């Protein structure tokens, strides 16, 4: 199965400390082809810089990202992003808010490529779900 994985779950898969909190989500990744939004890769690299990771840990992150497919930013993705944000704004969904900009990119990326999104992020809790979005 092909899955888009959000930053929190992908990060947990790389971390013994965070993995226990998201073990169920991380287990979903086994044996599947993993796709990442461009914003996920940027968040991961930013986190490594902020945490001042050393060379070995940065290399492990680079290898882990290299084992995935990063969804390319294209005109089609940007059109999907704009449409999802517009629809979220119209129905009052929190993904329209600036604070969730990276979550919006991740969701739009999953919708654009037609894949399931693996996430534990609260913005996607059942009352706010847009997984499999077809427009509001």
C-alpha atoms as one frame of an Amber mdcrd trajectory, in Angstrom:
protein
   0.000   0.000   0.000   1.146   3.559  -0.684   0.854   5.911   2.302   1.530
   9.574   2.923   3.029   9.923   6.398   2.904  13.146   8.401   5.848  14.674
  10.218   4.941  13.457  13.705   4.519   9.818  12.717   7.609   9.742  10.493
   9.632  11.414  13.239   8.350   8.886  15.781   9.439   6.046  13.506  12.993
   7.409  13.768  12.983   8.026  17.525  12.971   5.474  20.335  11.740   8.161
  22.737   8.778   9.339  20.617   7.980   5.934  19.128   6.217   4.586  22.218
   3.606   7.359  22.029   2.792   6.595  18.394   3.611   2.880  18.160   0.252
   2.003  16.585   0.768   4.597  13.841   4.378   3.567  13.255   3.325  -0.088
  12.905   1.080   0.926  10.003   4.154   1.871   7.992   5.730  -1.604   7.880
   5.745  -3.132   4.425   4.211  -0.072   2.767   5.608   2.429   0.299   6.048
   5.717   2.172   5.474   9.142   0.647   6.272  12.465   2.315   5.034  15.972
   1.613   7.766  18.506   0.870   6.740  20.371   4.029   7.344  17.224   6.088
  10.915  17.004   4.844  11.444  20.686   5.625   9.994  20.257   9.141  12.225
  17.248   9.800  15.348  19.084   8.660  14.388  22.194  10.617  13.888  20.079
  13.741  17.342  18.556  13.278  18.881  22.022  13.048  17.046  23.328  16.100
  18.012  20.262  18.120  21.604  20.636  16.902  21.833  17.045  15.740  25.311
  15.772  15.054  26.480  14.408  11.731  25.584  10.734  12.420  21.997  11.544
  13.335  21.585  13.939  10.381  22.913  11.184   8.113  20.318   8.740   9.481
  17.595  11.296   8.772  18.893  11.798   5.233  18.900   8.024   4.649  15.392
   7.647   6.058  14.037  10.419   3.832  15.892   8.956   0.835  14.049   5.662
   1.379  10.737   7.457   0.758   9.241   9.297  -2.165   8.888  13.035  -1.655
   5.755  14.292  -3.378   6.909  16.971  -5.817   5.484  20.453  -5.646   3.646
  21.003  -8.906   0.956  23.266 -10.297  -1.540  20.471  -9.688  -0.550  20.191
  -6.034  -0.751  23.960  -5.592  -4.236  23.964  -7.121  -5.287  21.186  -4.730
  -3.776  23.091  -1.802  -5.694  26.246  -2.683  -8.964  24.340  -3.128  -8.616
  22.444   0.154  -7.789  25.612   2.082 -10.702  27.460   0.468 -13.137  24.667
   1.282 -11.791  24.404   4.834 -12.246  28.155   5.255 -15.829  27.926   4.016
 -16.780  25.246   6.553 -14.678  26.527   9.439 -12.187  23.649   9.384  -8.976
  24.490  11.305  -6.727  23.560   8.349  -7.586  26.960   6.883  -5.791  28.659
   9.799  -2.181  29.775   9.341  -1.077  27.820  12.399  -1.886  24.622  10.465
  -0.126  25.627   7.231   2.200  22.613   7.240  -0.687  20.277   8.074  -2.586
  21.758   5.128   0.351  21.029   2.818   0.525  17.444   4.075  -3.227  16.902
   3.680  -3.279  18.494   0.226  -0.332  16.336  -0.819  -2.169  13.162   0.232
  -5.335  14.270  -1.532  -3.405  15.267  -4.652  -1.814  11.831  -5.025  -4.944
   9.986  -3.857  -3.313   8.196  -0.937  -4.246   7.579   2.671  -2.620   9.855
   5.232  -1.106   8.351   8.373  -1.291  10.984  11.100  -1.842  11.360  14.814
  -2.254  15.131  14.563  -5.248  16.507  16.437  -6.318  18.690  13.516  -7.337
  15.462  11.797  -9.405  14.041  14.655 -12.691  12.490  13.469 -14.750  15.648
  13.821 -12.290  17.406  11.532 -11.386  14.592   9.189 -10.691  15.369   5.546
  -9.001  12.095   4.727 -10.288  11.093   1.321 -11.480  14.684   0.800 -13.711
  15.220  -2.197 -14.715  18.774  -1.375 -16.988  20.097   1.336
